């Protein structure tokens, strides 16, 4: 009877989507039933069959890609709370990479961020539990817990040989997605920090822009997307639309015709064409990459910072009969240029490594000829520039450097005569 029940469940779920011969399908389902029966009968310890089936379902989804996953009713309820801007936990966005849990980004002003967790960290141990071999949802479940309780995280960090241990106390994570202030020597730059793309981010962002635009001194904006893990596709489209008068924002391509769509700007530029600098780093993912990539492709903003995370797919949240849900990748998105950022990310116009954000320059560059330290792409055309390529730098600096202590210069590539923007850290004599 047990084997027949399993057979029925899997037949209903697989026949509609997978192309098997009937014999192959029945053989695979029968094999699964045999494995389950042997585990139940012979495994050394008692087995929670419900948990085992949950793991099996999640294993099917995780085999597709790092972002598809099963959520129990408990986790599904928590996920719905997450997108509305308030939840309990540590304050980190995580994903899977080669079977290892990887930090996409810590959320601003959360226990994880304050403890020192960084984008790109690999979580190898949660409490006394080894993470290797666990699903993403299992890792999430281990990190969740009563508010006020603490948990030990052991992480591996690039360029550090020994693992690092953190003790972090859980709390209610309240995510106000938008903060702003007026900065610059002359108080003429609008700085907007966008932490996530949740349900209300576009409304908060538009309110902020309208308030700043009432200040007649404002002559440009800095949009900070560092460690912004993304969120809702609709929010990315809406917020990007605040800065474009027309043109494509993003396109999605999926197996179903309904998932293959193009999204265009329609409302008009709320800032009336004022200069924009967008800040990104390795923790800028998904919706952040749509925003930064679209503005870069339209030559509407200068992208400053590090290469972004490289998450170029769209997930749909599908409720299930048991009160749980599944997160399923249904399409991939493409920038206006037609490029996918999956596993690649958005390349900044001006590369500034994380540890150099607040390093002061010693005065201004002198006009003259310099060499590039690293490969870049010219801002005006799709032209790759290589290390040691020569550029000439004029005497004028872009008016955004004083905020970070980094001056930005307009330069000319000597071979192609193309314009580009550089910092002194990108140049050598």
Buried (B, 14 or more C-beta within 10 A) or exposed (E): EEBEEBBEEBBEEBEEEEEEEEEEBBEBBBEBBEEBEEEEEEEEEEEEEEEBEBBBBBEBBBEEBBBBBBBBEEBBBBBBEBBEBEBBBBBBBBBBEEEBBBBBBBBBBBBBBEBEBBBBBBBBBBEEEEBEEBBBBBBBBBBBBEEEEEBEBBBBBEEEEEEBEBEBBBBEBEBBBBBBEBBBEEEBBBBBBBBBBBBBBBEBBBEBBEEBBEEEEBBBBBBBBBBBBBBBBBBBBBBBBBBBBEEBBBBBBBEEEEBEEEBBBEEEBBBEEBBBBBBBBBBBBBBBBBBBBBBBBBEBBBBBBBBBBBBBBBBBEEEBEEEBBBBBBBBBBBBBEEBBBBEBBBBBBBBBEBEBBEEEBEEBBEEEEBEBBEEBBBBEEEBEBEEEBBBEBEEEBBBBBBBBEBBBBBBBBEEBEBBBBBBBBBBEE
